[in-house]
Amino acid sequence: MPRWLIRSQEYFVPVVMGISPITFIAWLALGYDFSFALNCAIAVLVISRPCSLGLATPVAIMVVQERVLKNGILLNLPMHLRQLTVLIL
C-alpha cells in the first residue's frame, strides 16, 4: 500500500470530525434552528463515511494477512482470508 495513502488516512478522520462541528456551529450562526444544523453536521459524517471505509478496508486486510503470516498460515484463496477476518477481528 502506498505510503501517501496511509498518511492521508491518518488525517482524514480527524479532519472530518473537525468539519462536522464547524458545520453545526456555522448553520446555527446563520440563524437556522438546532435540528437543521444537527442534520447538516450528521450529513457531513454520513457522506464522508464511505470514503473512510474505502481507506480502512485495505488496511484491515493487510492487518489480517500479517497476523496470519506470523502464525505460519499460507492462504491461497481470497475466501479463506474472508473467513479468517471474522475469526481474528
MOKASUL-V655611 format. One record per helix or strand of 3 or more residues. SS is the DSSP state (hx for helix, st for strand). FROM is the first residue (numbers start at 0). LEN is the number of residues. Records with the same first field share a line. If there is no record, write none. Layout:
# MOKASUL-V655611
SS = FROM-LEN / FROM-LEN
This chain:
# MOKASUL-V655611
hx = 2-27 / 33-37 / 77-11
